[in-house]
Amino acid sequence: MAQQRSAGRYEIRADHDDTTLVVHQAYYPAIADAALRAGRFVAPFSFRRMTWIKPSLPWLLHRSNWAAKPGQERVLAVRITRRGWEQALAAAELTTGDQDRLAAAPVHVQWDPERSLRGAALNHYSIQVGLGRDTVRAYAEEWTVALTDLIPRVRRAAEHVRAGRTDLARRLLPTERPYPLPAGLAARLYRAD
């Protein structure tokens, strides 16, 4: 049975359908360009370090300063299988949990305050998922279904936000809705308030 609501203010919101969901990442242009040309992650993407994926595009836009931070100038939407997503979450440990277990975990989960399009902290939390070296290859080669360059849309939305037109900016971004985690995963990952 899937759990529709999280415990308190912790809830995964994502662009998803019956078999896939979208996570977001910000990259150096060389990494994004190579991945888009190949239709999958290839060098210079690193398979040797943890990579963080975020279902929430507003959170990523805040973190990357709307793709203006050095090394985060390109934003990709990465459509992955729900099977892979839930496999990663099943192997995850919360970053706020037991540190010995976290050090051994192939996947890390962190909850951070969600952000408005203007960057204000909201009263609910967004999930960040860190995929360790052993999991990154499965993410890149097995789970990834499609890559989309969001930069044209992000730049137009940023212009609207700077001009105070957040309603127009919001229309350019995908709709993110609660993701129904299986109850067992929800119990492990949602923090109590």
Secondary structure, DSSP 8 states (H G I E B T S, - for coil): -EE-S-STTB--EE-B-SSEEEEEEEE-HHHHHHHHHHTS--TTS-SSS-EEEBS-HHHHHHHTTTTTSTT--EEEEEEEEHHHHHHHHHTEEETTS-HHHHHH-SEEEEEEEEE-TT--EEEEEEEEEEE-HHHHHHIIIIIEEEEEE-HHHHHHHHHHHHTT-HHHHHHHS---EE--EEHHHHHHH----
